[in-house]
């Protein structure tokens, strides 16, 4: 079993990071680490969306 968060959890964490960035509540010391984490979260979300799209397209094509 993977320790990777679900799409929803990754998206929520990403939103929190964006909110912190917009509100200047991230210190310079934390900035690089938060940006690295945001990059990981964006990749997780993108991969999950791509996989879901592929599964939907496969299901649709099987109905044709």
ZANUNU-363037 format. One record per residue: residue number from 1; residue in one letter; chain; x, y, z of N, C-alpha, C in turn. Coordinates in Angstrom, 2 decimals. Last residue first. Layout:
<nodes>
<NUM,"a","A",<X,Y,Z>,<X,Y,Z>,<X,Y,Z>>
...
</nodes>
This chain:
<nodes>
<64,"x","A",<-18.58,1.52,-26.92>,<-18.83,1.80,-28.35>,<-18.82,0.56,-29.18>>
<63,"x","A",<-17.74,0.80,-24.45>,<-19.19,0.88,-24.67>,<-19.53,1.06,-26.14>>
<62,"x","A",<-15.04,1.08,-24.55>,<-15.57,-0.28,-24.43>,<-17.09,-0.32,-24.67>>
<61,"x","A",<-14.78,3.83,-24.49>,<-14.45,3.11,-25.73>,<-14.97,1.69,-25.70>>
<60,"x","A",<-15.45,4.31,-21.81>,<-16.30,4.83,-22.89>,<-16.05,4.08,-24.19>>
<59,"x","A",<-13.28,3.08,-20.54>,<-14.65,2.61,-20.28>,<-15.59,3.06,-21.40>>
<58,"x","A",<-11.20,4.67,-21.50>,<-11.22,3.22,-21.78>,<-12.62,2.67,-21.59>>
<57,"x","A",<-11.88,7.15,-20.43>,<-11.83,6.97,-21.89>,<-11.87,5.49,-22.27>>
<56,"x","A",<-11.60,6.53,-17.71>,<-12.90,6.93,-18.24>,<-12.94,6.73,-19.75>>
<55,"x","A",<-8.87,5.98,-17.58>,<-9.83,4.94,-17.21>,<-11.22,5.26,-17.76>>
<54,"x","A",<-7.80,8.47,-18.34>,<-7.52,7.27,-19.14>,<-8.53,6.16,-18.85>>
<53,"x","A",<-8.71,10.06,-16.22>,<-9.14,10.34,-17.58>,<-8.93,9.13,-18.48>>
<52,"x","A",<-7.28,8.87,-14.11>,<-8.74,8.84,-14.11>,<-9.28,9.09,-15.51>>
<51,"x","A",<-4.67,9.52,-14.86>,<-5.08,8.11,-14.73>,<-6.60,7.98,-14.78>>
<50,"x","A",<-4.80,12.32,-14.73>,<-4.48,11.65,-15.99>,<-4.94,10.20,-15.96>>
<49,"x","A",<-5.33,12.69,-12.00>,<-6.29,13.16,-13.00>,<-6.06,12.47,-14.34>>
<48,"x","A",<-3.00,11.60,-10.90>,<-4.29,11.00,-10.58>,<-5.36,11.43,-11.59>>
<47,"x","A",<-1.06,13.35,-11.96>,<-1.01,11.91,-12.26>,<-2.36,11.24,-12.01>>
<46,"x","A",<-1.88,15.79,-10.78>,<-1.85,15.63,-12.24>,<-1.87,14.16,-12.62>>
<45,"x","A",<-1.53,15.21,-8.03>,<-2.84,15.57,-8.56>,<-2.89,15.35,-10.07>>
<44,"x","A",<1.26,14.71,-7.98>,<0.30,13.69,-7.52>,<-1.07,13.97,-8.12>>
<43,"x","A",<2.22,17.19,-8.85>,<2.48,15.99,-9.64>,<1.50,14.88,-9.26>>
<42,"x","A",<1.39,18.82,-6.73>,<0.87,19.07,-8.09>,<1.08,17.86,-8.97>>
<41,"x","A",<2.94,17.72,-4.66>,<1.47,17.64,-4.60>,<0.85,17.87,-5.98>>
<40,"x","A",<5.51,18.44,-5.49>,<5.16,17.02,-5.32>,<3.64,16.86,-5.36>>
<39,"x","A",<5.24,21.23,-5.37>,<5.58,20.58,-6.64>,<5.21,19.10,-6.59>>
<38,"x","A",<4.82,21.60,-2.65>,<3.77,21.97,-3.60>,<4.01,21.31,-4.95>>
<37,"x","A",<7.32,20.84,-1.66>,<6.13,20.05,-1.32>,<5.00,20.34,-2.30>>
<36,"x","A",<8.87,22.92,-2.69>,<9.17,21.53,-3.07>,<7.95,20.65,-2.82>>
<35,"x","A",<7.68,25.05,-1.36>,<7.61,25.00,-2.82>,<7.92,23.59,-3.33>>
<34,"x","A",<8.33,24.45,1.28>,<6.92,24.49,0.89>,<6.77,24.40,-0.63>>
<33,"x","A",<11.12,24.72,1.13>,<10.54,23.43,1.48>,<9.06,23.37,1.07>>
<32,"x","A",<11.38,27.45,0.52>,<11.90,26.44,-0.41>,<11.27,25.08,-0.14>>
<31,"x","A",<10.11,28.67,2.86>,<9.65,28.85,1.48>,<10.12,27.76,0.53>>
<30,"x","A",<11.07,28.66,5.42>,<10.17,27.58,5.03>,<9.85,27.57,3.53>>
<29,"x","A",<12.61,30.97,5.57>,<13.23,29.70,5.92>,<12.39,28.50,5.46>>
<28,"x","A",<10.78,32.94,5.07>,<11.79,32.67,4.04>,<12.44,31.32,4.30>>
<27,"x","A",<7.57,31.78,6.23>,<8.84,32.48,6.40>,<9.78,32.12,5.25>>
<26,"x","A",<4.33,32.34,5.29>,<5.44,31.40,5.20>,<6.73,32.21,5.31>>
<25,"x","A",<2.32,34.15,5.11>,<2.50,33.49,6.41>,<3.58,32.41,6.37>>
<24,"x","A",<1.32,35.71,3.00>,<2.67,35.96,3.52>,<2.91,35.33,4.89>>
<23,"x","A",<-0.97,34.90,1.85>,<-1.10,35.68,3.08>,<0.25,35.99,3.73>>
<22,"x","A",<-0.14,33.36,-0.28>,<-0.90,34.58,-0.55>,<-0.99,35.49,0.67>>
<21,"x","A",<1.06,31.22,1.08>,<1.86,32.08,0.20>,<1.15,33.42,-0.04>>
<20,"x","A",<-1.16,30.13,2.36>,<-0.05,30.64,3.15>,<0.83,31.58,2.34>>
<19,"x","A",<-2.64,29.35,0.10>,<-3.19,30.33,1.04>,<-2.07,30.96,1.88>>
<18,"x","A",<-0.89,27.39,-0.91>,<-1.19,28.59,-1.70>,<-1.74,29.70,-0.80>>
<17,"x","A",<-1.06,25.53,1.18>,<0.23,26.15,0.86>,<0.01,27.43,0.06>>
<16,"x","A",<-3.76,24.83,0.98>,<-3.24,25.43,2.22>,<-1.92,26.15,1.96>>
<15,"x","A",<-3.82,23.64,-1.55>,<-4.59,24.87,-1.31>,<-4.09,25.60,-0.05>>
<14,"x","A",<-2.30,21.37,-0.97>,<-1.81,22.34,-1.94>,<-2.52,23.68,-1.77>>
<13,"x","A",<-4.04,20.06,0.74>,<-2.74,20.50,1.24>,<-2.14,21.56,0.32>>
<12,"x","A",<-6.12,19.55,-1.10>,<-6.36,20.37,0.09>,<-5.05,20.91,0.67>>
<11,"x","A",<-4.81,17.86,-2.92>,<-5.36,19.14,-3.37>,<-5.59,20.08,-2.19>>
<10,"x","A",<-4.23,15.66,-1.28>,<-3.13,16.40,-1.93>,<-3.61,17.78,-2.35>>
<9,"x","A",<-6.82,14.85,-0.61>,<-5.89,15.26,0.44>,<-4.74,16.08,-0.14>>
<8,"x","A",<-7.84,14.21,-3.17>,<-8.48,15.23,-2.33>,<-7.54,15.74,-1.25>>
<7,"x","A",<-6.14,12.14,-4.00>,<-6.22,13.39,-4.77>,<-6.77,14.51,-3.89>>
<6,"x","A",<-4.42,10.79,-1.12>,<-5.47,10.77,-2.14>,<-5.43,12.10,-2.89>>
<5,"x","A",<-0.82,10.46,-0.74>,<-2.15,10.93,-0.35>,<-3.17,10.77,-1.48>>
<4,"x","A",<1.17,7.55,-0.54>,<0.79,8.72,-1.32>,<-0.63,9.16,-0.93>>
<3,"x","A",<1.97,5.25,0.50>,<1.75,6.32,1.45>,<1.35,7.62,0.76>>
<2,"x","A",<0.51,2.22,-0.79>,<1.29,3.44,-0.95>,<0.96,4.45,0.14>>
<1,"x","A",<0.84,-1.19,0.00>,<0.00,0.00,0.00>,<0.88,1.25,0.00>>
</nodes>
